[in-house]
Amino acid sequence: MGLALKDTAYHNYADYLQWTDNNYELIEGDAYFMAPAPNIEHQEVAGEIYRQIANTLVGKKCRAFMAPLDVRLPTKNEADEQINTVVQPDVLVVCDANKLDRRGVRGAPDWILEVLSPATASHDQIKKRDLYERHGVREYWLVHPTDRVLTIYLLQGKQFAKPEIVELTGQTAITVLEDVVIEWDDLITRLPLVEDLY
């Protein structure tokens, strides 16, 4: 099941900036209502991964960020107000300082993480995966906290290669970021036991 649309109208960033409730993401002009506030597992995973990356990147050119933060994805050189795609990845890394401004990020981040939940899984795995591939995100991670599985997409040329699927144990290196490794074991001990979730 996909996320609900705000309406059937075409929207751009100028419209988005006028909404008092910015609980939407724009994908090619369609405004998708974002899921309700994430559960504790989602926040635990996103926060811990952000912390580990941000700590590793201190003093380096790449910078880590967490949602909510607008990532505007222009198709060409259109003005900000005309951009029709604005997303808020759970965690992201940008290595080009020219993509950063007071509004957030303009252009594809180098690395993106989405933490899957039942409400967002198909949206993140299909619609956003295709979107990130088209815009040139170099590496895209999907973490499924319940199943303790990580899916990794790496950009090869203009397309994501066949995904690598690994368990959330030990360490996983972020390929496009030098010396950045995520440690899973302590994080997993803080998540509910799988049998307690059913």
C-alpha positions as CSV (number, residue, x, y, z in Angstrom):
1,M,0.0,0.0,0.0
2,G,1.4,3.4,-1.0
3,L,1.3,6.7,0.8
4,A,-1.8,8.8,0.4
5,L,-1.7,11.7,-2.1
6,K,-2.7,15.2,-0.9
7,D,-4.8,15.7,-4.0
8,T,-4.6,15.2,-7.7
9,A,-3.1,18.7,-8.5
10,Y,0.5,19.3,-9.7
11,H,2.6,21.0,-7.1
12,N,6.1,22.6,-7.0
13,Y,8.3,23.9,-4.2
14,A,6.6,27.3,-4.2
15,D,3.3,25.5,-3.3
16,Y,5.1,23.4,-0.7
17,L,6.5,26.5,1.0
18,Q,3.0,27.9,1.4
19,W,1.6,24.9,3.2
20,T,1.2,25.3,7.0
21,D,1.5,21.5,7.4
22,N,4.7,20.5,5.7
23,N,4.1,16.8,6.4
24,Y,4.5,16.0,2.6
25,E,7.1,15.0,0.2
26,L,6.8,16.1,-3.5
27,I,7.7,13.5,-6.1
28,E,7.5,14.9,-9.7
29,G,4.7,17.2,-8.7
30,D,2.6,14.7,-6.6
31,A,2.3,15.6,-2.9
32,Y,2.5,12.4,-0.8
33,F,1.4,12.6,2.8
34,M,4.2,11.3,5.0
35,A,3.6,8.6,7.6
36,P,2.7,9.6,11.1
37,A,5.5,10.2,13.6
38,P,7.9,7.2,13.4
39,N,8.0,4.6,16.1
40,I,10.8,4.2,18.6
41,E,12.6,1.5,16.6
42,H,12.7,3.8,13.6
43,Q,14.1,6.7,15.6
44,E,16.6,4.5,17.4
45,V,18.0,3.2,14.1
46,A,18.0,6.5,12.3
47,G,19.5,8.4,15.2
48,E,22.2,5.8,15.9
49,I,23.3,5.6,12.3
50,Y,23.4,9.4,12.0
51,R,25.4,9.6,15.2
52,Q,28.0,7.1,14.0
53,I,28.4,8.8,10.6
54,A,28.4,12.4,12.0
55,N,31.1,11.4,14.5
56,T,33.3,9.8,11.8
57,L,32.9,12.8,9.5
58,V,34.1,15.4,12.0
59,G,36.8,17.5,10.2
60,K,36.0,16.0,6.8
61,K,34.3,17.6,3.8
62,C,31.2,15.4,3.8
63,R,28.4,16.2,6.2
64,A,25.6,14.1,7.7
65,F,22.0,15.3,8.2
66,M,18.8,13.8,9.6
67,A,15.1,14.4,8.7
68,P,13.4,16.7,8.7
69,L,15.5,18.5,6.1
70,D,14.3,19.4,2.6
71,V,16.3,17.8,-0.3
72,R,15.3,19.5,-3.5
73,L,15.9,17.5,-6.6
74,P,15.8,19.7,-9.8
75,T,15.6,18.0,-13.2
76,K,17.7,20.7,-14.8
77,N,18.5,24.3,-13.7
78,E,15.0,25.4,-12.8
79,A,14.6,28.0,-10.0
80,D,13.9,26.5,-6.6
81,E,10.2,27.5,-6.7
82,Q,9.7,25.5,-9.9
83,I,11.3,22.3,-8.5
84,N,8.7,19.5,-8.4
85,T,10.5,17.0,-6.2
86,V,11.3,17.6,-2.5
87,V,12.0,14.7,-0.2
88,Q,13.1,14.2,3.4
89,P,15.3,11.1,3.7
90,D,15.8,9.7,7.2
91,V,19.6,10.2,7.1
92,L,21.8,11.6,4.3
93,V,25.3,12.6,3.6
94,V,26.4,15.4,1.2
95,C,30.0,15.8,0.2
96,D,29.6,18.8,-2.1
97,A,29.2,22.0,0.0
98,N,27.8,23.8,-3.1
99,K,24.6,21.7,-2.7
100,L,23.9,23.1,0.8
101,D,22.0,26.3,1.6
102,R,19.7,27.6,4.3
103,R,16.8,25.7,2.9
104,G,18.5,22.4,3.0
105,V,20.0,20.5,0.1
106,R,19.7,21.2,-3.6
107,G,20.8,18.2,-5.7
108,A,21.4,14.5,-5.0
109,P,23.1,13.6,-1.7
110,D,25.9,11.1,-2.0
111,W,24.4,8.6,0.4
112,I,20.8,8.2,1.7
113,L,19.3,5.9,4.3
114,E,15.6,5.2,4.7
115,V,14.3,3.1,7.7
116,L,11.5,1.0,6.5
117,S,8.1,0.8,8.3
118,P,4.9,-0.8,7.2
119,A,3.5,2.6,6.2
120,T,6.4,3.6,4.0
121,A,8.0,0.3,2.8
122,S,6.6,0.3,-0.8
123,H,7.1,4.0,-1.2
124,D,10.8,3.8,-0.1
125,Q,11.5,0.5,-2.0
126,I,9.9,1.4,-5.3
127,K,9.1,5.1,-5.8
128,K,12.0,6.6,-3.9
129,R,14.5,4.0,-5.1
130,D,13.7,4.9,-8.7
131,L,13.8,8.6,-7.9
132,Y,17.2,8.4,-6.2
133,E,18.6,6.3,-9.1
134,R,17.4,8.9,-11.7
135,H,18.9,11.8,-9.7
136,G,22.3,10.1,-9.2
137,V,22.4,9.2,-5.5
138,R,25.6,7.2,-5.3
139,E,24.5,4.8,-2.5
140,Y,21.0,4.1,-1.1
141,W,20.4,2.0,2.1
142,L,17.1,0.6,3.2
143,V,17.1,-0.7,6.8
144,H,14.3,-3.1,7.9
145,P,14.5,-3.0,11.7
146,T,12.0,-5.8,12.2
147,D,13.6,-8.3,9.9
148,R,17.2,-7.1,10.9
149,V,18.1,-6.7,7.2
150,L,19.9,-4.0,5.2
151,T,19.5,-3.6,1.4
152,I,22.3,-1.7,-0.3
153,Y,22.0,-0.1,-3.8
154,L,25.2,1.2,-5.4
155,L,25.0,3.4,-8.5
156,Q,27.0,2.0,-11.4
157,G,26.9,4.5,-14.3
158,K,23.3,5.7,-14.3
159,Q,21.6,2.7,-12.7
160,F,21.7,1.0,-9.4
161,A,23.4,-2.4,-9.5
162,K,21.7,-5.5,-8.2
163,P,21.2,-4.8,-4.5
164,E,23.3,-6.4,-1.8
165,I,21.2,-7.7,1.2
166,V,23.0,-8.3,4.5
167,E,22.0,-9.0,8.1
168,L,22.3,-6.2,10.7
169,T,25.3,-7.8,12.5
170,G,28.9,-6.8,12.9
171,Q,29.9,-3.9,10.7
172,T,28.8,-2.6,7.3
173,A,31.0,-0.1,5.4
174,I,29.5,2.7,3.4
175,T,31.1,2.2,0.1
176,V,31.0,5.8,-1.2
177,L,32.4,7.3,2.1
178,E,35.9,6.6,3.0
179,D,36.4,5.0,6.4
180,V,32.7,5.2,7.4
181,V,31.5,1.9,9.0
182,I,28.3,1.3,10.8
183,E,28.4,-0.9,13.9
184,W,25.2,-2.9,14.3
185,D,25.6,-5.1,17.4
186,D,25.0,-2.5,20.2
187,L,22.2,-0.9,18.2
188,I,20.4,-4.3,17.7
189,T,20.5,-5.0,21.5
190,R,18.4,-1.8,22.0
191,L,15.7,-2.9,19.6
192,P,12.7,-5.1,20.7
193,L,13.1,-8.8,20.2
194,V,11.5,-9.8,16.9
195,E,9.1,-12.2,18.7
196,D,7.8,-9.3,20.8
197,L,6.8,-7.4,17.7
198,Y,4.2,-9.9,16.6
